[in-house]
Amino acid sequence: MANNSQALLKPATKSKTALDDDAQLRSLGKRPRLNRSFGFMSILGFSCSALLSWEGALVTSVPGLLNGGPAGVIWGFLINWAGTISVYAALAELASIAPTTGGQYHWVAILAPESCRNFLVYITAWLTTIAWQAMAVSTGYIIATMLQGTVVLAQPTYVPTSWQTVLIIWGAVLSAVVINSTTGRALARFEGIVLILHLAGFFGVLVPLVYLAPHNDARTVFTTFVNEGGWPTQAMSFFVAFPSLATSLVGADCAVHMSEEIQSASLVVPRALMYTVLINGSLAFAMIIALMFCLTDLPSALGAAETTFYPFLQVFSAAVGPSGACVMAGIVLVLAIASGVSIYASASRMLWSFSRDGGLPFHRHLVKVSNNEYLLSQTSLPVAAILATLAITMLLSLVALGSTVALNALLSLVIAALYSSYLLVCCLLLWRRTTGRILPHISGADTLDLGYLSWGLWRIREPLGTVNNVIAVLYSILLLFWSFWPPTTPTTVETANWSILVFGSVVVFSVLWYLLRARYYFKGPIKEA
C-alpha cells in the first residue's frame, strides 16, 4: 500500500514523443501546460463529431432547396466539399508548422509582415474566438430546437416556447461542461466512442430512410433546379443557397485548437484535419443523395418547419411514421449533444489561448488551469476558460427570448468569422510560398524567430501546394461574398441576412479597441519562459 502511495506521488515520466512535442511547443514560444491525452483515433473522433456533417446535412440541405432545388443542393455541396478540402489542406500545412492552440492567429504572427503583424494577429484572434463562442451557442440552439421538434412529432399538441428553448440550451451546455471538466483522458476516451457512434448512427438513419421512404426518380434529383427566392437568374439563386450547404462542413479545425493536448501534434493534427473532411464529406454527400431521393413532398416538408423546426423530421415521419421518426431523430440528437462537447472544448481552448497572450479582458483569470502534477489520474485543464464559455453561452442564449431573428444573426456569424480568418492565413501562406520565404523542414527550428520559416513534417509538394493554396483563397472569397446575401427578394426584416451587421460590428469593435487600447499592450503571441 505504501509503495502504491509513493508511486502516485511521483511525477509521471514523459515519453520521448511527449518530450519532442514539448520541445516543439517551446520553440513556438509556449510553455507546455496541458497534458497530451489525445492520439490520432481520439482526436479524429473529436473532430468528426464536432463537424457534425451528415447530421448537419439533414438540417441545412432542405432549406437549400428553395434556392437551387435538388440538383442545386447536390452540385452545390460537391463544390463546397472540394473547396473545404482545399482550405483544410492549406490549414493542415500550417498546423504542421505551428501546432498551437491559438491556430489561425498564431499562424498570422509567423506569416505576416512586421509592419502590420500585431494588428492582423489581434483581429484574427478576435474573429476566431468570437466564431467558436457563436458556434457553441448555435450547437446548443440546434440541440434544443431539435428536441422540441421531436416532441412535437410525438405529441402534436405540444407548443414550443422560447423560454423552454433557452432552458434546454442551458442543459445541453451544462452537460458539455461536466464532460469537459473531468480529465483529458476521459474526454479522449469519450471521443473515441463518439467516432463509433457517429459511423453507426449514419447507417441507423440512412438504411430505414432509403428502404422505407417513397423515392423520386434520378432525373428529378440530379437535374431539377429551383428558384423560389425570386432572384433574376437561376445562377444567382444557386449561389445564394451556396453558403448554407457549407455549414455542415464547418468546424474541422477544432483539432487545431486542441493541438497542445495531442501526441505528435505536427503530424496527427494535419492528418486528423484531412481524414475528418474526407470521411465526413463522404457521409454528408451520401445522406444528401438519400434525402433528395426521399423528399417527394417538398411543400409539406417546408411547411413542417413551422411546427417541428426542421423539415427532415417530416421526411423521417413520411418514411417510417411518427414513432420511427422519433427514434431516428433521437440518434441525430444524441450525436448533436456529443458534437456540443467537442465544440465546447475547442471554444474554451481558443478563449484560453487568446487570454494567455493577454488579448482579452480579465485574461489573468481566464488563463488559469487546474493542475496537480503529482496525481497521475488528473490532468491540467483550462477550467476558468471552460466556465467563462459556459457563462457566455448562457448569456447569449437569452437573445432567443426576445428575437429568434437576432439569435439567427448571431449564429450566422460563424461562417463569416471563421472563413475570414481562413482567408487571411491562406493569403499570407500563398505570399510566403510564392516569394520563396519558407525553407525546407528544419528539426527543432524556432518558428517564433520571424526572420525565417520552415515547413513542418506534413505539406503538399510543389507545384500542387501552390495550386491548392490559390484554390483555397478563391473558394474562401466566393463563400464569404455569398454568405451575406438574404435568402429571398424582396427582403423583409424577418428574411434579411443580418450576418453582415453582426460581423461588421465585431470587426469595427476589434479595430477600434486595438487602436484605442490594445496596440499599447498586445504584442502578439507572447514568448513564455
KAQUIUR-V985611 format. One record per residue. N is the residue number from 1. RES is the residue in three letters. SS is DSSP state (@ for helix, = for strand, . for the rest). OMEGA is omega as a letter, one per 20 degrees, with the letter a starting at -180 (none if undefined). BURIAL is b if it has 9 or more other C-alpha atoms within 8 Angstrom, else e. Layout:
BEGIN
N,RES,SS,OMEGA,BURIAL ; N,RES,SS,OMEGA,BURIAL
END
This chain:
BEGIN
1,MET,.,r,e ; 2,ALA,@,r,e ; 3,ASN,@,r,e ; 4,ASN,@,r,e ; 5,SER,@,r,e ; 6,GLN,@,r,e ; 7,ALA,@,a,e ; 8,LEU,@,a,b ; 9,LEU,@,r,e ; 10,LYS,.,r,e ; 11,PRO,.,a,b ; 12,ALA,.,r,e ; 13,THR,.,a,e ; 14,LYS,.,r,e ; 15,SER,.,r,e ; 16,LYS,@,r,e ; 17,THR,@,r,e ; 18,ALA,@,r,b ; 19,LEU,@,r,b ; 20,ASP,@,r,b ; 21,ASP,@,a,b ; 22,ASP,@,r,b ; 23,ALA,@,r,b ; 24,GLN,@,r,b ; 25,LEU,@,r,b ; 26,ARG,@,r,b ; 27,SER,@,r,b ; 28,LEU,.,r,b ; 29,GLY,.,a,b ; 30,LYS,.,r,b ; 31,ARG,.,r,b ; 32,PRO,.,a,e ; 33,ARG,.,a,e ; 34,LEU,.,a,b ; 35,ASN,.,a,b ; 36,ARG,.,a,b ; 37,SER,.,a,b ; 38,PHE,=,r,b ; 39,GLY,.,a,b ; 40,PHE,@,a,b ; 41,MET,@,a,e ; 42,SER,@,r,b ; 43,ILE,@,r,b ; 44,LEU,@,r,b ; 45,GLY,@,r,b ; 46,PHE,@,a,b ; 47,SER,@,r,b ; 48,CYS,@,r,b ; 49,SER,@,r,b ; 50,ALA,@,a,b ; 51,LEU,@,r,b ; 52,LEU,.,a,b ; 53,SER,@,a,b ; 54,TRP,@,r,b ; 55,GLU,@,r,b ; 56,GLY,@,r,b ; 57,ALA,@,r,b ; 58,LEU,@,a,b ; 59,VAL,@,a,b ; 60,THR,@,a,b ; 61,SER,@,a,b ; 62,VAL,@,r,b ; 63,PRO,@,r,b ; 64,GLY,@,r,b ; 65,LEU,@,r,b ; 66,LEU,@,r,b ; 67,ASN,=,r,b ; 68,GLY,.,a,b ; 69,GLY,@,a,b ; 70,PRO,@,a,b ; 71,ALA,@,r,b ; 72,GLY,@,r,b ; 73,VAL,@,a,b ; 74,ILE,@,a,b ; 75,TRP,@,r,e ; 76,GLY,@,r,b ; 77,PHE,@,a,b ; 78,LEU,@,r,b ; 79,ILE,@,r,e ; 80,ASN,@,r,b ; 81,TRP,@,r,b ; 82,ALA,@,r,e ; 83,GLY,@,r,b ; 84,THR,@,r,b ; 85,ILE,@,r,b ; 86,SER,@,a,b ; 87,VAL,@,a,b ; 88,TYR,@,r,b ; 89,ALA,@,r,b ; 90,ALA,@,r,b ; 91,LEU,@,r,b ; 92,ALA,@,r,b ; 93,GLU,@,a,b ; 94,LEU,@,r,b ; 95,ALA,@,r,b ; 96,SER,@,r,b ; 97,ILE,@,a,b ; 98,ALA,.,r,b ; 99,PRO,.,r,b ; 100,THR,.,a,b ; 101,THR,.,a,b ; 102,GLY,.,r,b ; 103,GLY,.,a,b ; 104,GLN,@,a,b ; 105,TYR,@,r,b ; 106,HIS,@,r,b ; 107,TRP,@,r,b ; 108,VAL,@,a,b ; 109,ALA,@,a,b ; 110,ILE,@,a,b ; 111,LEU,@,a,b ; 112,ALA,.,r,b ; 113,PRO,.,a,e ; 114,GLU,@,a,e ; 115,SER,@,a,e ; 116,CYS,@,a,e ; 117,ARG,@,a,b ; 118,ASN,@,r,b ; 119,PHE,@,a,b ; 120,LEU,@,r,b ; 121,VAL,@,a,b ; 122,TYR,@,a,b ; 123,ILE,@,r,b ; 124,THR,@,r,b ; 125,ALA,@,r,b ; 126,TRP,@,a,b ; 127,LEU,@,a,b ; 128,THR,@,r,b ; 129,THR,@,r,b ; 130,ILE,@,a,b ; 131,ALA,@,a,b ; 132,TRP,@,r,b ; 133,GLN,@,r,b ; 134,ALA,@,r,b ; 135,MET,@,r,b ; 136,ALA,@,r,b ; 137,VAL,@,a,b ; 138,SER,@,r,b ; 139,THR,@,r,b ; 140,GLY,@,r,b ; 141,TYR,@,r,b ; 142,ILE,@,r,b ; 143,ILE,@,a,b ; 144,ALA,@,a,b ; 145,THR,@,r,b ; 146,MET,@,r,b ; 147,LEU,@,r,b ; 148,GLN,@,r,b ; 149,GLY,@,r,b ; 150,THR,@,r,b ; 151,VAL,@,r,b ; 152,VAL,@,r,b ; 153,LEU,@,a,b ; 154,ALA,@,a,b ; 155,GLN,.,a,e ; 156,PRO,.,a,e ; 157,THR,.,a,e ; 158,TYR,.,r,e ; 159,VAL,.,a,e ; 160,PRO,.,r,e ; 161,THR,.,a,e ; 162,SER,@,a,e ; 163,TRP,@,r,e ; 164,GLN,@,r,e ; 165,THR,@,a,b ; 166,VAL,@,a,b ; 167,LEU,@,r,e ; 168,ILE,@,r,b ; 169,ILE,@,r,b ; 170,TRP,@,r,b ; 171,GLY,@,r,e ; 172,ALA,@,a,b ; 173,VAL,@,r,b ; 174,LEU,@,r,b ; 175,SER,@,r,b ; 176,ALA,@,r,b ; 177,VAL,@,a,b ; 178,VAL,@,a,e ; 179,ILE,@,a,b ; 180,ASN,@,a,b ; 181,SER,.,r,b ; 182,THR,.,r,e ; 183,THR,.,r,b ; 184,GLY,@,a,b ; 185,ARG,@,r,b ; 186,ALA,@,r,b ; 187,LEU,@,r,b ; 188,ALA,@,r,b ; 189,ARG,@,r,b ; 190,PHE,@,a,e ; 191,GLU,@,r,b ; 192,GLY,@,r,b ; 193,ILE,@,a,b ; 194,VAL,@,r,b ; 195,LEU,@,r,b ; 196,ILE,@,r,b ; 197,LEU,@,r,b ; 198,HIS,@,a,b ; 199,LEU,@,a,e ; 200,ALA,@,r,e ; 201,GLY,@,r,b ; 202,PHE,@,r,b ; 203,PHE,@,r,e ; 204,GLY,@,r,b ; 205,VAL,@,a,b ; 206,LEU,@,a,b ; 207,VAL,@,r,e ; 208,PRO,@,r,b ; 209,LEU,@,a,b ; 210,VAL,@,a,b ; 211,TYR,@,a,e ; 212,LEU,@,a,e ; 213,ALA,.,r,b ; 214,PRO,.,a,e ; 215,HIS,.,r,e ; 216,ASN,.,r,b ; 217,ASP,.,a,e ; 218,ALA,@,a,e ; 219,ARG,@,r,e ; 220,THR,@,a,b ; 221,VAL,@,a,b ; 222,PHE,@,a,b ; 223,THR,@,a,e ; 224,THR,.,r,b ; 225,PHE,.,a,b ; 226,VAL,.,r,b ; 227,ASN,=,r,b ; 228,GLU,.,a,e ; 229,GLY,.,r,b ; 230,GLY,.,a,b ; 231,TRP,.,a,b ; 232,PRO,.,a,e ; 233,THR,.,r,e ; 234,GLN,@,r,b ; 235,ALA,@,r,e ; 236,MET,@,r,b ; 237,SER,@,r,b ; 238,PHE,@,a,b ; 239,PHE,@,r,b ; 240,VAL,@,r,b ; 241,ALA,@,a,b ; 242,PHE,@,a,b ; 243,PRO,@,a,b ; 244,SER,@,r,b ; 245,LEU,@,r,b ; 246,ALA,@,a,b ; 247,THR,@,r,b ; 248,SER,@,a,b ; 249,LEU,@,a,b ; 250,VAL,.,r,e ; 251,GLY,.,a,e ; 252,ALA,@,r,b ; 253,ASP,@,r,b ; 254,CYS,@,r,b ; 255,ALA,@,r,b ; 256,VAL,@,a,b ; 257,HIS,@,r,b ; 258,MET,@,a,b ; 259,SER,@,a,b ; 260,GLU,@,r,b ; 261,GLU,@,a,b ; 262,ILE,=,r,b ; 263,GLN,.,a,b ; 264,SER,.,a,b ; 265,ALA,@,a,b ; 266,SER,@,r,b ; 267,LEU,@,a,b ; 268,VAL,@,a,b ; 269,VAL,@,r,b ; 270,PRO,@,r,b ; 271,ARG,@,r,b ; 272,ALA,@,r,b ; 273,LEU,@,a,b ; 274,MET,@,r,b ; 275,TYR,@,a,b ; 276,THR,@,a,b ; 277,VAL,@,r,b ; 278,LEU,@,a,b ; 279,ILE,@,a,e ; 280,ASN,@,r,b ; 281,GLY,@,r,b ; 282,SER,@,r,e ; 283,LEU,@,a,b ; 284,ALA,@,a,b ; 285,PHE,@,r,b ; 286,ALA,@,a,b ; 287,MET,@,r,b ; 288,ILE,@,r,b ; 289,ILE,@,a,b ; 290,ALA,@,a,b ; 291,LEU,@,r,b ; 292,MET,@,r,b ; 293,PHE,@,a,b ; 294,CYS,@,a,b ; 295,LEU,.,a,b ; 296,THR,.,a,e ; 297,ASP,.,a,e ; 298,LEU,@,r,e ; 299,PRO,@,r,e ; 300,SER,@,a,e ; 301,ALA,@,a,b ; 302,LEU,@,r,b ; 303,GLY,@,r,b ; 304,ALA,@,r,b ; 305,ALA,@,r,b ; 306,GLU,@,a,e ; 307,THR,@,a,e ; 308,THR,@,r,b ; 309,PHE,.,a,b ; 310,TYR,.,a,b ; 311,PRO,@,a,b ; 312,PHE,@,r,b ; 313,LEU,@,r,b ; 314,GLN,@,r,b ; 315,VAL,@,r,b ; 316,PHE,@,a,b ; 317,SER,@,r,b ; 318,ALA,@,a,b ; 319,ALA,@,a,b ; 320,VAL,@,a,b ; 321,GLY,@,a,b ; 322,PRO,@,a,b ; 323,SER,@,r,b ; 324,GLY,@,r,b ; 325,ALA,@,r,b ; 326,CYS,@,r,b ; 327,VAL,@,r,e ; 328,MET,@,r,b ; 329,ALA,@,r,b ; 330,GLY,@,r,b ; 331,ILE,@,r,b ; 332,VAL,@,a,b ; 333,LEU,@,r,b ; 334,VAL,@,r,e ; 335,LEU,@,r,b ; 336,ALA,@,r,b ; 337,ILE,@,r,b ; 338,ALA,@,r,b ; 339,SER,@,r,b ; 340,GLY,@,r,b ; 341,VAL,@,a,b ; 342,SER,@,a,b ; 343,ILE,@,r,b ; 344,TYR,@,r,b ; 345,ALA,@,a,b ; 346,SER,@,r,b ; 347,ALA,@,a,b ; 348,SER,@,r,b ; 349,ARG,@,r,b ; 350,MET,@,r,b ; 351,LEU,@,r,b ; 352,TRP,@,a,b ; 353,SER,@,r,b ; 354,PHE,@,r,b ; 355,SER,@,r,b ; 356,ARG,@,r,b ; 357,ASP,.,r,b ; 358,GLY,.,a,b ; 359,GLY,.,a,b ; 360,LEU,.,r,e ; 361,PRO,.,a,e ; 362,PHE,.,a,e ; 363,HIS,@,r,b ; 364,ARG,@,r,b ; 365,HIS,@,a,e ; 366,LEU,@,a,b ; 367,VAL,.,a,b ; 368,LYS,.,r,b ; 369,VAL,.,r,b ; 370,SER,=,a,b ; 371,ASN,.,r,e ; 372,ASN,.,a,e ; 373,GLU,.,a,e ; 374,TYR,.,a,b ; 375,LEU,.,a,b ; 376,LEU,.,a,b ; 377,SER,.,a,e ; 378,GLN,.,a,e ; 379,THR,.,r,b ; 380,SER,.,a,b ; 381,LEU,=,r,b ; 382,PRO,.,a,b ; 383,VAL,@,a,b ; 384,ALA,@,r,b ; 385,ALA,@,r,b ; 386,ILE,@,r,b ; 387,LEU,@,r,b ; 388,ALA,@,r,b ; 389,THR,@,r,b ; 390,LEU,@,a,b ; 391,ALA,@,r,e ; 392,ILE,@,a,b ; 393,THR,@,a,b ; 394,MET,@,r,b ; 395,LEU,@,a,e ; 396,LEU,@,a,e ; 397,SER,@,r,b ; 398,LEU,.,r,b ; 399,VAL,@,a,b ; 400,ALA,@,r,b ; 401,LEU,@,a,b ; 402,GLY,@,a,e ; 403,SER,.,r,e ; 404,THR,@,r,b ; 405,VAL,@,r,e ; 406,ALA,@,r,b ; 407,LEU,@,r,b ; 408,ASN,@,r,e ; 409,ALA,@,r,b ; 410,LEU,@,a,b ; 411,LEU,@,a,b ; 412,SER,.,r,b ; 413,LEU,@,a,b ; 414,VAL,@,a,b ; 415,ILE,@,a,b ; 416,ALA,@,a,b ; 417,ALA,@,a,b ; 418,LEU,@,a,b ; 419,TYR,@,r,b ; 420,SER,@,r,b ; 421,SER,@,r,b ; 422,TYR,@,a,b ; 423,LEU,@,a,b ; 424,LEU,@,a,b ; 425,VAL,@,r,b ; 426,CYS,@,r,b ; 427,CYS,@,a,b ; 428,LEU,@,r,b ; 429,LEU,@,r,b ; 430,LEU,@,r,b ; 431,TRP,@,a,e ; 432,ARG,@,a,b ; 433,ARG,@,r,b ; 434,THR,@,r,e ; 435,THR,.,r,e ; 436,GLY,.,a,e ; 437,ARG,.,r,b ; 438,ILE,.,a,b ; 439,LEU,=,r,b ; 440,PRO,.,a,e ; 441,HIS,.,r,e ; 442,ILE,.,a,b ; 443,SER,.,r,e ; 444,GLY,.,a,e ; 445,ALA,.,r,e ; 446,ASP,.,a,e ; 447,THR,.,r,b ; 448,LEU,.,r,b ; 449,ASP,.,a,e ; 450,LEU,.,r,e ; 451,GLY,.,r,e ; 452,TYR,.,a,b ; 453,LEU,.,r,b ; 454,SER,=,r,b ; 455,TRP,.,r,b ; 456,GLY,.,a,b ; 457,LEU,.,a,b ; 458,TRP,.,r,b ; 459,ARG,.,r,b ; 460,ILE,.,a,e ; 461,ARG,.,r,e ; 462,GLU,.,j,e ; 463,PRO,.,a,e ; 464,LEU,@,a,e ; 465,GLY,@,r,b ; 466,THR,@,r,b ; 467,VAL,@,r,e ; 468,ASN,@,r,b ; 469,ASN,@,r,b ; 470,VAL,@,r,b ; 471,ILE,@,r,b ; 472,ALA,@,r,b ; 473,VAL,@,a,b ; 474,LEU,@,r,e ; 475,TYR,@,r,b ; 476,SER,@,r,b ; 477,ILE,@,a,b ; 478,LEU,@,a,e ; 479,LEU,@,r,b ; 480,LEU,@,a,b ; 481,PHE,@,a,e ; 482,TRP,@,a,b ; 483,SER,.,a,b ; 484,PHE,.,a,b ; 485,TRP,.,r,e ; 486,PRO,.,a,b ; 487,PRO,.,a,b ; 488,THR,.,r,b ; 489,THR,.,i,e ; 490,PRO,.,a,e ; 491,THR,.,r,e ; 492,THR,.,r,e ; 493,VAL,.,a,e ; 494,GLU,.,a,e ; 495,THR,.,a,b ; 496,ALA,.,r,b ; 497,ASN,.,a,b ; 498,TRP,.,a,b ; 499,SER,@,r,b ; 500,ILE,@,r,e ; 501,LEU,@,a,e ; 502,VAL,@,r,b ; 503,PHE,@,r,b ; 504,GLY,@,r,e ; 505,SER,@,r,e ; 506,VAL,@,a,b ; 507,VAL,@,a,b ; 508,VAL,@,r,e ; 509,PHE,@,a,e ; 510,SER,@,a,b ; 511,VAL,@,a,b ; 512,LEU,@,a,e ; 513,TRP,@,r,b ; 514,TYR,@,a,b ; 515,LEU,@,a,e ; 516,LEU,@,a,e ; 517,ARG,.,a,e ; 518,ALA,@,a,b ; 519,ARG,@,a,b ; 520,TYR,@,a,e ; 521,TYR,.,a,e ; 522,PHE,.,a,b ; 523,LYS,.,r,e ; 524,GLY,.,r,b ; 525,PRO,.,a,e ; 526,ILE,.,r,b ; 527,LYS,.,a,e ; 528,GLU,.,r,e ; 529,ALA,.,none,e
END
